[in-house]
Amino acid sequence: MALDQLRGQLIVVEGADGSGRSTQIDLLRNWLERRGYPTVNVGLRRSMLVSRELEQAMRGNILGTRTLSLFYATDFADQLENLMIPALRSGFVVLADRYIYTLMARAIVRGVEPAWIRDVYSIALMPDAVFYLAVSPKILVERNLRKHAVLDYWESGMDVRRSSNMYASFIEYQRQIQKEFQAMQQHYGFETINGNRSPRAVQKELRANIEVILNGKSGLIEERSNVSNSTQRIARPTRTLADRGKGYQPRVSGQPPARYRATHRFSE
Amino acid sequence: MTNTPDESTIAGKLVAVEGLDGSGKSTQVYLIKRWLELDGYKVFFTEWNSSATVRKATRKGKKRQLLTPTTFSLIHSTDFADRYERQILPLLNAGYIVLADRYIFTAFARDAVRGCDRGWIRKLYSFARKPDLTFYFDVPLKTALARILDGRTRVKYHEAGMDMGYSKDPYQSFRIFQGKICSEYRRMVHEYDFTKIDATEAPDVQQAKVREILETKIDLPRYRWQGPVYPQQNQ
C-alpha cells in the first residue's frame, strides 16, 4: 500500500537538560490539543524496543562510545518507524523532545567521526521546525542542581572528561555540545531561542513560530519564505511502507529519497 | 576515538568465517579454534549476536516481533559494536588471532535482503576493520536447507525471513529467504575477496584446506604464547 504524503508536522525542540525543553513541550502539547491538533510525543530513550536495556546499560557505565551511539540510533529508528511516521501519516503533530542533533553532538564530542554519525542518521526525516533552546552553561548548572541537587554523570561528560571536578566538567562539556549545535545550526537551520528567559516568554515565541507552520501547512509545499535562505523546507516524502495487516505483511523500509533526509546535505 | 582505516597496521590478525546457516561453517571455525588453542596460539573466538548487554533487547525484539528492517539492522550493529569495541579491537591490539563466526558480511547480506540500502549498511559498519582472511563456506542451497531442516523440527521466525512475508509456510519462506542471502553472499565473494571453501566435502578435508590456507596467510609463530603453553582461555 503506497504511502500518502505525510500530512502532519514534525516539530523538534532541542536543548540541554535544564534548558526548559520538557516544560515547553508540555505547554505546547496542551496548546495544540486545546486547538484541536492531535499530538504524539517522542524523545530519547523512549522506544519500546530498547529504552529499558539502554537505560540499564547506561547506569552500568559499561558501554563504549560507538555502541552507545548505535544503541541510541536503534532507539530513534524504532520511534521513527513505529510512532513518528504513522502519526505524521495520520496528520498528527509530532513533538520531539530532542532529535538526531543532540545524538550527533554527543557522539561527535566523544570522538565519533561526524561523517559516520551523519550517515547513520540519514534515515531521519527532516523536521518542519527545529527550536534550539540556548541556555548559558552557568544557568544550566543552576537549574540542574535546583532540580536534583546533583549533576548527571553523562550530562557532565564524565565518561570522557575524567575530571575530579564535576562542576567544571559539566560546564566544559556543555560548552562543547553548544559549539556543535552552533555548527549544525548553520547547516540545518535551527531557530535558536533564548532559553535564559522565563518559560512564559519562551512559550510565546515558540507558539508564534509554530502558528506560522500550522497555517502554511497543507499538502505539498515547495519552500517557506519565512525560513532562512540556507534551508529548504520540503514537503513530505513519499515512501512505500507496507502497513501491518492481517497475516504476514512485509515491513519494508529504506532510506527516504536523498532530498528529504535530515542529514542529506552531507551524505554522499 | 581513532578513525580506524582498515589499512592501519595492528598486532593481531582477524579471521572471519561466513556462510549460510547449514553450511557447516560453525563446525569448521570451532575446529580452527581448537587447533590454535591446543597448539598454544593466542586466539579469541567471537560469534554473532552474543553481546550480553544487547542480547536481551534483541531477543525481546524478535520475540515480540517489534523489529523492522532498519531496527533489525541497527540492533545487530549495536551488538556488533559492543563486541568490537570491548573485545575484538583490544584483543587485536594485544596481538591475538581473533576468530569471528560471522562478521559484518552477515549484516550486509541479511539487511540488504530485508530492504536496507546497501550503501547505508556499509557506511554503518565502516568503523570495523576488514578481516585479514575471510572464509566463505560455499554450499548449494539445497544442501544447507536439508541440514537445517533435518536437525530441527521448527525453523526460527527471523531465520526463515517470516517478517518479509514471502510465504505463510515457514519452510517455504526459509527457502526463499536463504536463497536471497545466498545471492548476496555470492556477490560479495569478489567484492571482499572471500576465500571460498567447498563445504560439500567431508569436514576433515575442509579443515585441512582451511589450515593450510591459514598457515600460508598468517605467520603463526608470531602468535604463540611466550613461555609455557596456556590452558584453554576463559572467554
Interface residues (C-beta under 8 A of the other chain):
Chain A: M48 L49 V50 R52 E53 L54 A57 I62 L63 G64 T65 R66 T67 S69 L70 F71 A73 T74 A77 D78 L80 E81 N82 R110 G111 V112 E113 W116 D119 V120 S122 I123 A242 G247 Y248 Q249 P250 R251 V252 S253 G254 Q255
Chain B: M1 N3 T53 V54 K56 A57 K60 G61 L66 L67 T68 P69 T70 T71 L74 I75 S77 T78 A81 D82 Y84 E85 R86 G115 C116 D117 W120 K123 L124 S126 F127 M162 D163 M164 G165 S167 K168
